[in-house]
């Protein structure tokens, strides 16, 4: 007599039977790969709850050859702009049923880069988005096999066949021209280290100065430690030729303002200060910050859309889409921290 | 006569020959799975460059059964604390050679949750870290198969066998006690929506009030739009009984200060305001913000370490580690925005 098998663990068939639907329908519900009517969804959900059914994800994974995932390779991974871009990619990817992974390139050496990219590729992602913030990201991009769909966010125009770019250089020019337009004779630029590309805020500052026939001869590179920017603000407070500052990001701007005030200067009456990014606190800061707003979440979504078009074409056996470069525009937000010079 | 094969694409054997090392050594170098001496690393790197060798990642992936990856399931994914925790997990994971993925639970419905977790599990991660910020995260945790290593970040003590918790409740109590200790008769609490757990900043505020024999009867829940907090600050400026505010995060605190000032109140002379998180700008704000500093990056690293111990035990066929709950302490940072009441 064969042994009696007592099956305590409910299986997908039990769910289907109780819900009064077919096994493939339960499967579609669980995979989220196709539409299941609201009516059936509810019945299946109730059956799963009643039975305490737990889907065998791992078993399914082994049967499942295509892992729909996209990976982001990024440096400066805790910077505000980076987290916003990632969030845009993630939400667009999820809308299409893709998993989203991030691998940070922060602090890895040249010799570790190859194995890092190797590990990413060994997970066989459907596509990769590289966010260019420094030289290591550009190197990483070159290691990605040519047959893997890829989009570069940022970089210089032409760095990759598929590219989504913020209007960084135009933005830097726009902020500088705003300050010059108010009547300032010089605009001092304060910035963190920038990527090795030709689309930076700093180059935009140079463009605007050149167009106005002024030498772009005063800029300071500072660390991400805000105390350094505050200290610089204190120093600049004693230089009467400094009437307008363009900070490469909002945090640097508010730290400069604090330093100017430490030494008794008023903003914008004595010195105008503009930032960049339009972070949440910029409108709340006192004085509210003039800044440049770049929609980084939209940038991330656009990057995924461009990647998805490549993935779709590849899977359908069609030609890859035409190489393309999409620029996401930002806008100048004039608030209280900039004004005409006193005389 | 057999056809002559012209091989243009260099293979791993060519790299090994040129570098004067064995094929397995090149393989170890590429996988990053084991140490290769600096001397050999350099020779291999040179050979790869000279030959223009591109490793066949995808081919290796197919031969490679174990995908070393960990996935983070998180809500409130663009909040500052979340990005810091993710960054800590990512860096600790990378140190151990693991890929890192994030799947956001923001805005997904109950009915989408099962298929979302299903997709995550179908990628067969070595382990999962769930970051509890709301009810959906707790539901997600319950869908993860029991045999998959898992760590919960946050939640109520006991919500999961392996747990890393910030000292949120103790922190909220600490800030409130600081304000009461300065002589304030009441502390008004302003907070965003909090998780459904028993370790929140708001409960810490209640604890401190109860311990001082005071009713915890004035709190306001506000949105993440800072204009709402500023408007609340304006309203509270006209209530002379309000002398101390404890804001659940630094951004809310600076928006409240701005609102109080709009109506002519001085901080801290008229009203003390404390924040929470110690974000970068807190020390730069004028007045510099009294706040509670929680090292969220460390929290993320601790979560990965706890996960890694489970993964190692599972792979070695050993018993799982003892269930554990680790609490990561923070500290009160007293700056300029809090002082004794005027009389």
Interface residues (C-beta under 8 A of the other chain):
Chain A: X29 X30 X31 X32 X41 X45 X48 X54 X55 X56 X57 X58 X60 X61 X62 X64 X67 X68 X69 X71 X77 X78 X83 X84 X86 X87 X90 X91 X94 X97 X99 X100 X101 X102 X103 X104 X106 X107 X108 X111 X112 X114 X115 X116 X117 X118 X119 X120 X121 X122 X123 X124 X143 X145 X147 X148 X226 X227 X230 X251 X254 X255 X258 X261 X280 X281 X283 X284 X285 X286
Chain B: X29 X30 X31 X32 X41 X45 X48 X54 X55 X56 X57 X58 X60 X61 X62 X64 X67 X68 X69 X71 X77 X78 X83 X84 X86 X87 X90 X91 X94 X97 X99 X100 X101 X102 X103 X104 X106 X107 X108 X111 X112 X114 X115 X116 X117 X118 X119 X120 X121 X122 X123 X124 X143 X145 X147 X148 X226 X227 X230 X251 X254 X255 X258 X261 X280 X281 X283 X284 X285 X286
